[in-house]
Amino acid sequence: MRYDFKVKADAKGKFFLAELRENLNRNKCYLRVRANGNRAEHAIADGLGARGYDQDLPIRYATEYRVYLIEKRELVV
């Protein structure tokens, strides 16, 4: 997986991601969006331990999104 760029998790960033998803050529690549932000604060507020969201932060708590564009490889038989 290759990290491509970051987008702020505000209205403009959400609009940009929506446009990117709409105009993406799904035959050649796909899009993966991961959340960046304060993990410990939100995990404790949700009743988990401070390390509860170390693996993945839910998108609703993101302050930034990491965007990955992943190229599909053709199956060679």
C-alpha positions in Angstrom: 0.0 0.0 0.0 1.4 3.4 -0.9 0.5 6.6 1.0 -0.2 9.4 -1.3 -1.4 12.5 0.5 -3.3 14.0 3.5 -6.6 15.9 3.4 -8.1 17.9 6.3 -11.3 16.5 7.8 -13.3 19.6 7.2 -16.1 20.4 4.8 -13.7 21.1 1.9 -11.8 17.9 2.6 -15.0 15.8 2.6 -16.1 17.4 -0.6 -12.7 16.7 -2.2 -12.9 13.0 -1.2 -16.4 12.8 -2.5 -15.3 14.2 -5.9 -12.3 11.9 -6.0 -14.4 8.9 -5.3 -16.9 9.9 -8.0 -14.3 10.5 -10.7 -12.0 7.6 -9.9 -11.4 5.0 -12.6 -12.4 1.9 -10.6 -11.1 -0.5 -13.3 -7.5 0.7 -12.7 -7.3 1.7 -9.0 -9.2 2.0 -5.8 -9.1 4.5 -2.9 -8.5 3.8 0.7 -9.0 6.5 3.4 -7.6 6.2 6.9 -8.2 8.5 9.9 -5.5 10.6 11.7 -6.2 12.3 15.0 -6.0 12.0 18.7 -6.6 8.4 19.5 -6.3 8.2 23.3 -8.7 11.0 24.0 -11.5 9.4 21.9 -10.8 5.9 23.1 -11.2 6.9 26.7 -14.4 8.9 25.9 -15.8 5.7 24.3 -15.0 3.6 27.4 -11.9 1.9 26.1 -8.4 2.1 27.4 -6.0 4.8 26.2 -4.6 2.4 23.6 -8.0 1.3 22.4 -7.8 2.9 19.0 -4.1 2.3 18.3 -4.9 0.0 15.4 -7.6 2.2 13.6 -9.2 5.4 14.6 -12.8 5.6 13.5 -13.4 8.1 10.7 -15.8 10.2 12.8 -12.9 11.3 15.0 -10.5 12.2 12.3 -8.8 15.6 12.1 -7.0 14.5 8.9 -7.5 11.7 6.4 -4.6 9.8 4.9 -5.5 8.9 1.3 -4.1 5.9 -0.5 -4.5 5.3 -4.2 -3.9 1.6 -4.9 -3.4 0.3 -8.4 -5.2 -2.9 -9.3 -3.0 -5.5 -10.9 -4.2 -7.6 -13.7 -4.4 -11.3 -13.1 -1.9 -13.1 -15.3 -2.8 -16.8 -15.9 
